[in-house]
Amino acid sequence: NAIAAKLGKKLLLVNFPLLNKQNGKDEGHETKFQSIFREAELSDAIIFFDECESLFSKRSRGGSIDTTELLTELERFEGIVFLATNRPFDLDEAMYRRINEVFQFKAPNYLERLDIWKLVTSHKAVPCDPSIDWESIALKYELTGGFIKNAVISALLDGVGRDPKSPRITEVDILNGCKKQVRGALQMVDFNERVIPKEGLSSLVVSKPVMDNLSEMVSLEKARGILFGSWGFDEDMRSRQGTTALFWGPSGTGRSRSAEAVGFELGKPLKVVDLPRLLSGRQGGHVSNDDTGAQAARTVFQEARLQDAVLVLDGFSLETEQGGGGGGSDDARLLNIVVREMARFPGVVIMMVDTTGSLDVFVSRIDKSLLKNLKFLVEFQLPSSSNRKILWEKLMPPALPVLKDIDYKKLAEGSNSFNVSHIGNAIYRAAAGAALRTNAKDRFVGMKDLNAAIEEEKTRGESAVDRWAKSQYI
């Protein structure tokens, strides 16, 4: 639009997917592409083909009659034609020969987002509270211009709903609008092994050291746009400054939720890959040799980069030989390749290691020179008593009918060594028992129900032999 206005020309917008649904020639025996280019010539217009993904995908499968006709008309046309796509990596050499310039539009960094927020809210029709902290909003929410505009519209609707005559947008309205747009943007990105994060760091119940590490990860990644954009850091450094993290600890301690929270804060979906399957060369459903396994590992990182996703390598366990990949020399070589690729990844990549002990076994399989590439080593431990109290309160459904005798502090003390899954199971077990009571007046969950559920949860993972041994000696 800006170029057309600058040149004093009209803009002919063509939706490529809709155009592809039209078949045959018109009454004048012109193809659909001939009609478009003739109209552009008569109107002295710039042509803008939007959503050209199908064009490039057809090229990768050998082309089509429509593609050939379009390329022919492109060569004949003497004006300006724009092709827009989300998949520039699908362009082949033949297509590049017909394109004079390629422009990559990147998501705005923090400073650019701040300018967009101020621009969108500068109109008198958008009455905003002067106390709104635009800098913190621009830093927190990784939104593009279109989503920022939608967030302002959503906030304006909230303001009109409160006071139709004299609406005023508050910071709470803007924050709510941003949250809606983040969820909408994440839903739009679709690919295999996708996980859509739903909550940010504020929803986590983790120790302070873990929260500090997660916050630093988010801040470091958000600064990348300014460092490599406005401040001119060398592009070669980008490949050496990925945000790499190792999350390790026993299962049920919040590692997966923490990875999702990082993705939410950055406005990116998660691409979750089974690491043992990748190391065994079975990623993608087929067994491969060592060289192909290395290529499969590199392909996973390339896909995550193109999908602009937080890459999560999950399932690596030091408790079982199978989860560790067998421990052979080939597995160790592939693991070193994975760690090397992590360092080269221009974004966030998180490796999950499930262990109740130390990382000695894991470290012994990695080249010591590669360990420095892991910027964050985050240990997740079982929740403390104070955090267990918060988890009991948080996991209790608001609509659950409970008695007044609920003491969350005593529940936390009685559920020592419980993780979030154990606490959730105990609440569910207690609620199920209360729901099946014949007398409606007794369908409430009380301390007696929860304490009984805690004891059942403690013995649920024990084998019959374990229970027999305890009965003999305890």
Helices and strands as residue ranges (DSSP letters): H 2-7, E 10-15, H 16-20, H 32-43, E 45-50, H 53-60, H 65-76, E 81-83, G 88-90, H 93-96, H 110-120, H 134-140, H 145-162, H 171-188, E 194-195, G 201-203, H 208-222, H 224-225, I 226-230, H 235-238, E 243-249, H 255-266, E 270-274, H 275-279, H 290-306, E 310-317, H 329-344, E 348-354, H 360-364, H 368-371, E 376-379, H 385-395, H 408-414, H 420-435, G 440-442, H 447-460, H 464-473
